[in-house]
Amino acid sequence: MKLKGILTSTAFAREGMKVRDVFSICVEAGVPALPYLNSKGERRGFVSLSSVMHHGCLPNYMVELAMVLGNHLSCVKDARGKVRELMNNPIDPYIEKPLRSITSDTPVIKAMAILEKYHSSFLFVFDGEEYRGVVTAQGIAQRMLEIDAERE
Amino acid sequence: MSEHADSVMNVIFGWDPVWVAGTLFVLTYAVIMTERVNRAIVALLGGMLMIMSGVLNQHAALRGEDFNTLGLLTGMMVIVAITRRSGVFQFVAIWSAKKVGAHPWGILLMLSVVTAVFSALLDNVTTVLLIVPVTLLITQELKVTPFPFLFTEILSSNIGGAATLIGDPPNIMIGSAVPFSFNDFLFNLAPIIPLILLMTLAVVWGIWGRKMHASETARQNIMEFNERNSITDVRLLKQSLFVLTAVISGFILAHQLHLEPATIALFGAALLLLLTNIRRSSESQAKDVHASFAEVEWITIFFFVGLFILVHGVERVGLLERLANAVLDFTGGDLTNTALMILWISAIFSALVDNIPFVATMIPVIKSMAPVFGGAENLAPLWWSLALGACLGGNGSLIGASANLIVAGYAEQAGHPIRFVPFMLLAFPMMLMSIIISTIYIYFRYLV
């Protein structure tokens, strides 16, 4: 089983884009991350929804003490204003490295092994310089369900 | 290999061993002080060069290694790494904040005392890593600046660490080299610690405490925190507290048990690993043991490994004896002058550079003073001066102790940077105050 059938094509996140633009692309395509290109069109990492949410909204100490927090927190006051502010931020400070990629003729089992190794839920697929899309755990699960349905 | 074979020096090119050992020692310490290369790398390189240059052979270098220090540090690190997973330390921190009705000054007071007590029983870095997130969360909710809280916790951590044998690496090294028991530290150093902490908190109250206020709503938010939820594994909590209590009891009874602290700490670590892994699959055991060992601060352990070899090298060529003689010449061989000089120099030195290399060097220097003062049993004031100076001196600047840097790093990440100069302007005089109190204590308890 190869990756070609289970890829999700997306646009790139590009230098200078706003968080809202990247979120829109991710939500529309149903993927958790996008590869990131600098102004020269070079691959410089990736941007993920979880990373933007973590670094944009959650200080580390809050994450560490997540279990003890009460239901009333001062930081949620004016949450809407803070969300709008985050959406208007440039995406560049949230870039993560390294960008892990595989080629489209990679067997799915190898992709699953890489996902497991890096505790990730997505991988980018490039054939040389050409971007093919994102392979996600959900995409693999969906393909498995399709195979199961074919048997029936 | 015989001790005679160990003592033969074949220094490269027939160079003078004193010069080779001295140069390696000074160079290594100088590079450590620049903080440009990780201290573990520098110390290991320096130690290995001491062997490769022929000042020591491998067997002689091994004699320099202090298993008691290495074993005690490693054992306690494993125990604390497993115990902290239970969430008990966060439970205590949040519980204590709620006990004072979430009033800002009360919280500062409680967190400082908790920090000091934890630091006396755990290593300081672990303590601040547990307390600082709680502090930042609470100050965010109370809408008060976290600096006074973090500042006081840094000071409390180094003050509390001075109280016991296991509180701070200098004490572990001194306790191992002399050897003093856990109870010796408790009876000789712990009595002065509450007074130093009290005076420190009084100054903090004068600067910030009386102006601290928070709204009723903000305090209510803190009171809604559920500290019980921080306990993630009740079984692990029981196992950890059982082993921690047993280990501390073991330290207290070490003399009667004829056991060294390293044996007790490593036994405790092994017992806790056994309790937490029993009835698990071999794969799960391997994962858990690997995770527990991974939390040991190997940088500190390897730093010690290299440092012990370096110090043993300069000791064997007689350099430290010469240094001891120079100190005695300066103090006129008077016990009071020597003790107070060690106290003050170690405090000033520890405020500016890492106190571990300083203490590692001073231990053989003080040991070699024994004949002048009528035997090793009369050196106690010098050891307590070194311990108090090295531990409390860490409060003098942001780089004075590892815990200080950890707090500063965490605070910066959270958007509350602690700057070097403003910190030192406040902390250095407070460190001097603690050394003045220690001077009075040492003088009246041991030297009059």
Interface residues (C-beta under 8 A of the other chain):
Chain A: P59 N60 Y61 M62 E64 L65 M67 V68 L69 G70 N71 H72 L73 S74 C75
Chain B: G87 Q90 I94 V132 P133 V134 L136 L137 Q140 E141 K143 A218 Q220 N221 I222 M223 E224 F225 N226 E227 N229 S230 T232 Y410 Q413 A414 G415
